[in-house]
Amino acid sequence: MKKGFSLPIKILIGLFLGVLLGLMCMHGMGVSFLKTYIQPIGTIFLNLIKFIVVPIVLFSMIEGIVSMSDLKKVMHMGLKTIIFYLVTTGFAIIIGLFVANLFNSINVFPMLDPSGLTYSPNEGKHFMQVIVDFFPSNIVAPLANANMIQIIVISIFVGFGIIIAGDKASEAKSLIISLNSVFVQIMELIINLSPIGVFCLIAPVVAENGPKVISSLGMVILVAYICYFLHMIIVYSTMVMGIGKIKPMDFFKGIFPAMTLAFSSASSVGTLPVNLECTEKMGAKKEVASFVLPLGATINMDGTAIYQGVCTVFIAACYGINLTLGQMVTVVLTATIASIGTAGVPGAGVVMLAMVLQSVGLPVEGIALVYGVDRIFDMGRTVVNITGDSACALCISKTLK
């Protein structure tokens, strides 16, 4: 690659070359070669990203809270953030249901046979247990296990403690700021490896899933991606333009590196360091981005909500069921509430889908129809999720000004 290329262009080239290599190696020994020799390099890059996430979230959130010097301001920002995420999730599931029903009405979905299918999703947690799990019983375990929601809680309490302690905590405040500066520099070193990481992550995925996408589920995936695109163009563009006072084109251009990494890694948390850098460059206050983005990486699931709507309509069609208006309202409410209720649960997208299917009386076994290509759905919905996080940070920053 040319030395003069910007990082976003380098990432785009890495993505393109990765897709090209994946398409060339879709058969036989090619897939095995990519998974044996190329994928491990991508895994190393992802491990470096995951390594830097915990200290970045911990120290940047504490610094952001301390810099506000006002507990009421922090609580006000937190409330605004949660409302933003719930509203956009509601819009996401409505778009998913509307577009999926539109395509279903013209019979473009493949009618797969669901008979004989079995599927046992991870068991969802009771809402009160989810609340309990937000609060850590010790300070070490959340950091060791990268439990984002508990790390956020730790950061809030430490930040509040420093504010309340006042001058007595001046040395602690200086230490936090110093450590945050060190880890930000490490983060920038890792981000510069993004083009190689994206290339090595995307190639095996394309090689392994290419034939599946082209076959029977291609149309369902296409509908989901149309919904992803519409949600970002309609909802996020409107919000960043109306509230954040940023042109949509500038917004998507600024967030592009994070979107590319999200697509190849399918990890909102793994994309967090890049998303922080992109959002701050677009004008988000550091203290706001440091609070809003980690919270969004954990509880904001707009892309997952779209996935619920599309897959629910598709699975219902396979069972010969047309969803009523009442059932669709139930899907909207269930998916919106579940987006926070399943925060931090492994395979949260599938857990949410199981909850949605049960809420409208559809067999949970229908998940098996789409589970084989869940990774392809996941790549797109992660892009939507992190884009929503960035839009929220920019909008909240503007309202606080």
C-alpha positions as CSV (number, residue, x, y, z in Angstrom):
1,M,0.0,0.0,0.0
2,K,1.1,3.5,-0.7
3,K,2.6,5.5,2.1
4,G,0.4,8.5,1.4
5,F,-2.9,6.6,1.8
6,S,-5.0,7.6,4.9
7,L,-6.0,4.9,7.4
8,P,-9.6,4.6,6.2
9,I,-8.4,4.0,2.6
10,K,-5.9,1.4,3.8
11,I,-8.7,-0.4,5.8
12,L,-11.0,-0.3,2.7
13,I,-8.2,-1.8,0.6
14,G,-7.6,-4.5,3.3
15,L,-11.3,-5.3,3.3
16,F,-11.5,-5.5,-0.5
17,L,-8.4,-7.7,-0.8
18,G,-9.7,-9.9,2.0
19,V,-13.1,-10.4,0.3
20,L,-11.3,-11.1,-3.0
21,L,-9.0,-13.7,-1.4
22,G,-12.0,-15.3,0.4
23,L,-13.9,-15.7,-2.9
24,M,-10.8,-17.2,-4.6
25,C,-10.4,-19.8,-1.7
26,M,-14.1,-20.9,-1.3
27,H,-13.5,-24.5,-2.2
28,G,-11.4,-27.4,-0.9
29,M,-7.9,-26.7,0.5
30,G,-8.5,-22.9,0.2
31,V,-10.8,-22.7,3.2
32,S,-8.4,-24.9,5.3
33,F,-5.4,-22.7,4.3
34,L,-7.1,-19.5,5.3
35,K,-8.3,-20.9,8.6
36,T,-4.9,-22.3,9.5
37,Y,-2.6,-19.5,8.4
38,I,-4.5,-16.3,7.9
39,Q,-7.2,-16.4,10.5
40,P,-4.7,-16.7,13.4
41,I,-3.2,-13.3,12.4
42,G,-6.6,-11.8,12.5
43,T,-7.2,-13.4,15.9
44,I,-3.9,-11.8,17.2
45,F,-5.1,-8.4,16.0
46,L,-8.5,-9.0,17.7
47,N,-6.8,-10.1,20.9
48,L,-4.7,-6.8,20.9
49,I,-8.0,-4.8,20.5
50,K,-9.6,-6.8,23.3
51,F,-6.5,-6.3,25.5
52,I,-6.7,-2.5,25.2
53,V,-10.5,-2.3,25.6
54,V,-10.5,-2.8,29.4
55,P,-8.0,-0.1,30.4
56,I,-9.3,2.3,27.8
57,V,-12.9,2.0,29.1
58,L,-11.9,2.0,32.7
59,F,-9.6,5.0,32.7
60,S,-11.3,7.1,30.0
61,M,-14.7,6.8,31.7
62,I,-13.2,7.7,35.1
63,E,-11.4,10.7,33.5
64,G,-14.5,11.7,31.7
65,I,-16.7,11.6,34.8
66,V,-14.1,13.4,36.9
67,S,-13.7,16.2,34.3
68,M,-17.4,17.0,34.6
69,S,-17.0,17.6,38.3
70,D,-20.8,17.3,38.7
71,L,-22.7,14.2,39.7
72,K,-26.0,15.5,38.4
73,K,-24.5,16.2,35.0
74,V,-23.3,12.6,34.8
75,M,-26.7,11.2,35.8
76,H,-28.5,13.5,33.3
77,M,-26.2,12.3,30.5
78,G,-26.8,8.6,31.4
79,L,-30.5,9.1,31.3
80,K,-30.3,10.8,27.9
81,T,-28.1,8.0,26.6
82,I,-30.5,5.2,27.6
83,I,-33.5,7.0,26.2
84,F,-31.7,7.5,22.9
85,Y,-30.8,3.8,22.6
86,L,-34.3,2.7,23.5
87,V,-35.9,5.0,20.9
88,T,-33.6,4.0,18.1
89,T,-34.0,0.3,18.9
90,G,-37.8,0.8,18.6
91,F,-37.4,2.4,15.2
92,A,-35.0,-0.4,14.2
93,I,-37.4,-3.2,14.9
94,I,-40.3,-1.3,13.1
95,I,-38.1,-0.9,10.0
96,G,-37.2,-4.6,10.2
97,L,-40.8,-5.8,10.4
98,F,-42.0,-3.4,7.7
99,V,-39.4,-4.3,5.1
100,A,-39.6,-8.0,5.9
101,N,-43.4,-8.1,5.5
102,L,-43.1,-6.1,2.3
103,F,-40.8,-8.7,0.8
104,N,-42.7,-11.6,2.2
105,S,-45.9,-10.2,0.6
106,I,-44.4,-10.7,-2.8
107,N,-43.1,-14.2,-1.9
108,V,-39.4,-13.7,-2.2
109,F,-38.4,-15.5,0.9
110,P,-37.3,-19.2,0.4
111,M,-39.9,-21.5,2.0
112,L,-37.6,-23.9,3.9
113,D,-39.1,-27.0,5.6
114,P,-38.9,-26.5,9.4
115,S,-40.1,-30.0,10.3
116,G,-37.6,-32.1,12.4
117,L,-35.6,-29.0,13.4
118,T,-34.3,-28.8,17.0
119,Y,-32.6,-25.9,18.7
120,S,-31.9,-25.0,22.3
121,P,-30.9,-21.4,22.8
122,N,-28.9,-20.1,25.8
123,E,-31.3,-19.6,28.6
124,G,-32.3,-15.9,29.1
125,K,-32.1,-14.3,32.5
126,H,-34.9,-12.8,34.6
127,F,-34.9,-9.0,34.4
128,M,-34.1,-8.6,38.1
129,Q,-31.1,-11.0,37.8
130,V,-29.8,-8.8,34.9
131,I,-30.0,-5.8,37.2
132,V,-28.1,-7.7,40.0
133,D,-25.4,-8.8,37.5
134,F,-24.7,-5.1,36.7
135,F,-23.0,-4.8,40.0
136,P,-19.7,-6.6,40.7
137,S,-19.0,-8.5,43.9
138,N,-15.3,-7.7,43.6
139,I,-13.1,-5.3,41.5
140,V,-10.8,-7.9,39.9
141,A,-13.2,-10.3,38.2
142,P,-14.9,-7.8,35.9
143,L,-11.5,-6.6,34.7
144,A,-10.2,-10.1,34.2
145,N,-13.3,-11.3,32.3
146,A,-13.8,-8.0,30.4
147,N,-17.4,-7.7,31.7
148,M,-18.1,-4.3,30.2
149,I,-21.3,-3.4,32.1
150,Q,-19.6,-4.1,35.4
151,I,-16.4,-2.2,34.4
152,I,-18.7,0.8,33.6
153,V,-20.3,0.5,37.0
154,I,-16.8,0.4,38.6
155,S,-15.8,3.5,36.6
156,I,-18.8,5.4,37.7
157,F,-18.3,4.7,41.4
158,V,-14.5,5.5,41.2
159,G,-15.3,8.7,39.3
160,F,-17.9,9.7,41.8
161,G,-15.5,9.0,44.6
162,I,-12.8,11.2,43.2
163,I,-15.3,14.1,42.7
164,I,-16.7,13.8,46.3
165,A,-13.2,13.5,47.8
166,G,-12.2,16.8,46.2
167,D,-8.6,18.0,46.8
168,K,-7.7,14.9,48.8
169,A,-8.0,12.9,45.6
170,S,-5.9,15.2,43.4
171,E,-3.1,12.6,43.1
172,A,-5.6,9.9,42.2
173,K,-7.0,12.2,39.5
174,S,-3.5,12.9,38.1
175,L,-2.7,9.2,38.1
176,I,-5.9,8.4,36.2
177,I,-5.2,11.1,33.6
178,S,-1.6,9.9,33.1
179,L,-2.6,6.2,32.7
180,N,-5.3,7.1,30.3
181,S,-2.8,9.0,28.1
182,V,-0.5,6.0,28.1
183,F,-3.2,3.5,27.0
184,V,-4.5,6.0,24.4
185,Q,-1.0,5.9,22.8
186,I,-1.0,2.1,22.9
187,M,-4.5,2.1,21.3
188,E,-3.3,4.2,18.4
189,L,-0.4,1.8,17.7
190,I,-2.8,-1.1,17.6
191,I,-5.3,0.8,15.4
192,N,-2.6,1.4,12.8
193,L,-2.6,-2.4,12.3
194,S,-6.3,-2.3,11.3
195,P,-5.8,-2.9,7.5
196,I,-3.9,-6.1,8.2
197,G,-6.4,-7.2,10.9
198,V,-9.4,-6.5,8.7
199,F,-7.8,-8.5,5.7
200,C,-7.1,-11.5,7.9
201,L,-10.5,-11.5,9.6
202,I,-12.7,-11.2,6.6
203,A,-11.0,-13.6,4.2
204,P,-11.8,-16.8,6.1
205,V,-15.4,-15.7,6.7
206,V,-16.1,-15.1,3.0
207,A,-14.4,-18.4,2.1
208,E,-16.4,-20.4,4.6
209,N,-19.8,-18.7,4.2
210,G,-19.8,-17.7,0.6
211,P,-21.6,-20.8,-0.7
212,K,-24.2,-20.6,2.1
213,V,-25.0,-17.0,1.3
214,I,-25.5,-17.6,-2.4
215,S,-27.8,-20.5,-1.7
216,S,-31.3,-20.6,-0.1
217,L,-30.9,-17.9,2.6
218,G,-29.4,-15.3,0.3
219,M,-32.7,-13.3,0.0
220,V,-33.2,-13.3,3.8
221,I,-29.7,-11.9,4.3
222,L,-30.3,-9.3,1.6
223,V,-33.5,-8.1,3.2
224,A,-31.7,-7.8,6.6
225,Y,-28.9,-5.7,5.0
226,I,-31.4,-3.5,3.2
227,C,-33.0,-2.8,6.7
228,Y,-29.5,-2.1,8.2
229,F,-28.8,0.4,5.4
230,L,-32.2,2.1,5.7
231,H,-32.0,2.4,9.5
232,M,-28.6,4.1,9.3
233,I,-29.6,6.4,6.4
234,I,-33.0,7.4,7.8
235,V,-32.7,7.3,11.6
236,Y,-29.0,8.1,12.3
237,S,-28.7,10.6,9.5
238,T,-31.8,12.4,10.8
239,M,-30.5,12.5,14.3
240,V,-26.9,13.5,13.6
241,M,-28.2,16.2,11.3
242,G,-31.1,17.5,13.5
243,I,-29.5,17.1,16.9
244,G,-25.7,16.8,16.3
245,K,-25.7,19.5,13.5
246,I,-23.4,17.2,11.4
247,K,-23.9,16.5,7.7
248,P,-24.8,12.8,7.3
249,M,-22.0,12.4,4.6
250,D,-19.4,13.8,7.0
251,F,-20.7,11.5,9.8
252,F,-20.4,8.3,7.8
253,K,-17.1,9.3,6.4
254,G,-15.8,10.0,9.9
255,I,-17.1,6.7,11.3
256,F,-16.0,4.6,8.3
257,P,-12.9,3.0,9.9
258,A,-14.9,1.8,12.9
259,M,-17.7,0.5,10.6
260,T,-15.1,-1.5,8.5
261,L,-13.6,-3.1,11.6
262,A,-17.0,-3.9,13.0
263,F,-18.0,-5.6,9.8
264,S,-14.9,-7.8,9.7
265,S,-14.7,-8.6,13.4
266,A,-18.5,-8.7,14.3
267,S,-17.6,-7.4,17.7
268,S,-19.0,-4.1,19.2
269,V,-16.6,-4.2,22.1
270,G,-13.6,-5.0,19.9
271,T,-14.4,-2.0,17.8
272,L,-14.7,0.3,20.8
273,P,-11.2,1.8,20.7
274,V,-11.5,2.7,17.0
275,N,-15.0,4.1,17.5
276,L,-13.7,6.3,20.4
277,E,-11.0,7.8,18.1
278,C,-13.4,8.3,15.2
279,T,-16.1,9.9,17.3
280,E,-13.8,12.3,19.1
281,K,-12.3,13.4,15.7
282,M,-15.8,14.3,14.6
283,G,-16.2,16.6,17.6
284,A,-17.7,14.5,20.4
285,K,-16.6,15.6,23.8
286,K,-14.0,13.2,25.2
287,E,-15.9,12.8,28.5
288,V,-19.2,12.1,26.6
289,A,-17.7,9.6,24.2
290,S,-15.9,7.8,27.0
291,F,-19.2,7.3,28.8
292,V,-21.7,6.8,25.9
293,L,-19.7,4.4,23.7
294,P,-18.8,1.7,26.3
295,L,-22.4,1.8,27.5
296,G,-23.7,1.5,23.9
297,A,-21.3,-1.3,23.1
298,T,-23.0,-3.3,25.9
299,I,-26.7,-2.3,25.6
300,N,-27.3,-0.7,22.2
301,M,-28.7,-3.4,19.8
302,D,-30.4,-1.6,16.9
303,G,-28.8,-4.0,14.4
304,T,-29.8,-7.0,16.5
305,A,-33.4,-5.6,16.7
306,I,-33.6,-5.4,12.9
307,Y,-32.4,-9.0,12.8
308,Q,-35.2,-10.0,15.2
309,G,-37.8,-8.5,12.9
310,V,-36.6,-10.0,9.6
311,C,-36.0,-13.4,11.1
312,T,-39.3,-13.5,12.9
313,V,-41.2,-12.8,9.7
314,F,-39.1,-15.3,7.8
315,I,-39.5,-18.1,10.4
316,A,-43.3,-17.4,10.6
317,A,-43.5,-17.7,6.8
318,C,-41.7,-21.0,6.9
319,Y,-44.4,-22.3,9.3
320,G,-47.2,-20.9,7.1
321,I,-48.1,-18.1,9.7
322,N,-48.9,-14.5,8.9
323,L,-48.2,-12.2,11.9
324,T,-51.1,-10.1,13.0
325,L,-50.7,-6.4,13.9
326,G,-51.0,-7.3,17.6
327,Q,-48.2,-9.8,17.2
328,M,-46.0,-7.3,15.5
329,V,-46.6,-4.8,18.3
330,T,-45.6,-7.5,20.7
331,V,-42.4,-8.1,18.7
332,V,-41.5,-4.4,18.8
333,L,-42.0,-4.2,22.6
334,T,-40.3,-7.5,23.4
335,A,-37.2,-6.7,21.2
336,T,-36.9,-3.2,22.6
337,I,-37.0,-4.3,26.2
338,A,-34.9,-7.4,25.6
339,S,-32.1,-5.2,24.1
340,I,-31.2,-4.2,27.6
341,G,-32.4,-7.3,29.3
342,T,-29.9,-9.5,27.4
343,A,-26.9,-7.1,27.8
344,G,-23.7,-9.1,28.4
345,V,-25.3,-12.5,27.7
346,P,-23.2,-14.6,25.3
347,G,-25.0,-14.9,21.9
348,A,-27.3,-12.1,22.9
349,G,-28.8,-11.9,19.4
350,V,-30.0,-15.5,19.4
351,V,-31.2,-15.2,23.0
352,M,-33.3,-12.1,22.0
353,L,-34.6,-13.9,18.9
354,A,-35.8,-16.9,21.1
355,M,-37.6,-14.4,23.4
356,V,-39.3,-12.7,20.5
357,L,-40.4,-16.0,18.9
358,Q,-41.8,-17.2,22.2
359,S,-43.6,-13.9,22.8
360,V,-45.7,-14.4,19.6
361,G,-46.1,-18.2,19.9
362,L,-43.7,-19.2,17.2
363,P,-41.5,-22.4,17.7
364,V,-38.1,-21.6,19.0
365,E,-36.8,-24.5,16.8
366,G,-37.2,-22.1,13.8
367,I,-33.9,-20.4,14.8
368,A,-32.1,-23.4,13.3
369,L,-33.2,-22.1,9.9
370,V,-31.0,-19.1,10.2
371,Y,-28.4,-20.0,12.7
372,G,-26.0,-21.5,10.2
373,V,-25.4,-18.1,8.7
374,D,-25.7,-16.1,11.9
375,R,-22.2,-14.8,11.4
376,I,-23.2,-13.0,8.1
377,F,-26.2,-11.4,9.9
378,D,-23.9,-10.5,12.8
379,M,-21.4,-8.6,10.7
380,G,-24.0,-6.2,9.4
381,R,-25.8,-5.8,12.7
382,T,-22.6,-5.0,14.5
383,V,-22.0,-2.1,12.0
384,V,-25.4,-0.8,12.8
385,N,-24.8,-1.1,16.5
386,I,-21.5,0.8,16.6
387,T,-22.8,3.5,14.2
388,G,-25.7,4.1,16.6
389,D,-23.3,4.4,19.5
390,S,-21.3,7.0,17.6
391,A,-24.5,8.9,16.6
392,C,-25.6,9.0,20.2
393,A,-22.2,10.3,21.5
394,L,-22.3,13.1,18.9
395,C,-25.9,14.0,19.7
396,I,-25.4,14.0,23.5
397,S,-22.3,16.1,23.1
398,K,-24.2,18.7,21.2
399,T,-27.1,18.8,23.7
400,L,-24.6,19.3,26.6
401,K,-23.0,22.3,24.8
